[in-house]
Amino acid sequence: MTSFSHFPQRLGVNIDHVATVRNARGGTDPDPVRAALLAQAAGADGITAHLREDRRHIRDRDLARLRAELAIPLNMEMAATAEMVAIATTLRPHACCLVPERREEVTTEGGLDVAGQETALSAQVARLRDAGIRVSLFIDPDAEQIAAAARVGAAVVELHTGAYAGTGGGDDDAQVRELARIARGAALAASMGLEVHAGHGLNYDNVAPIAARPEIVELNIGHFLIGQAIFDGLPVVIRHMKGLMAHARTRSAQDGAASQEG
């Protein structure tokens, strides 16, 4: 299996919840596009924004401005619907990440059921790819879903780390199980030629074991970074997160080299 640990791991910053704060009162402040540009200046490798059906945070105008003003890749998170595919093929962001979406959920809960929707997703992925958009699928780290993602023609899978992130409270066995599940999923996806990303619920305390996985080339993090920025400022938290990721990556590569020498 090819090791990617010597490549710098990318950090995609999700700016949805800057828009959440703006929309709580109406008006234009705080501006999510300004936050995206600040993140870009601080070293973010990409910006993620989720245009939900109900427009609860990011709005169409936000995406248009992001597409026009960013110099780094824009990743549009979206439900796999005809409306969103039409918007994406007109906007033409660098990438689209298809995610499950329910109106009543607070945030995305679980991965997309690719195996159960192969016919519809194959057509949607093809439309996006024909528009020059790189397609990612947000899935649980399960073999069935990973194999289905490869079959429908996605270039990328983003492994859902929510179950891992939710194993706090001293349940070390559960955390070990979830890490092993992510490791198996990442290795399988990479072996199938899929680029592997990961995200959901990651923070300063739990990011290192995920960042250390050699196949995972990008992490997408939003809620924690935006929340922590209230206390420390967005540039500080982005630089600190990237430092944690780089340190975990370096340690992983060193440990791998040492084990081979031994």
Protein Blocks (a to p, Z undefined) as FASTA:
>chain_A
ZZfklpccdddddfklmmmmmmmngpjbdcfklmmmmmmmnopabdcddddfklpmbcfk
lmmmmmmmpmbdcdddddddfklmmmmmmnopabdcdddddfkbmbdedjadfklmmmmm
mmmmmmmmmnopacdddddfdfklmmmmmmnopabdcddfklmmmmgghiaklmmmmmmm
mmmmmmmmmmnopacddeehiafklmmmmmmpmklmbdcdfklmmmmmmmnopklmmmmm
mmmmmmmmmmmmmmmmmmmmZZ
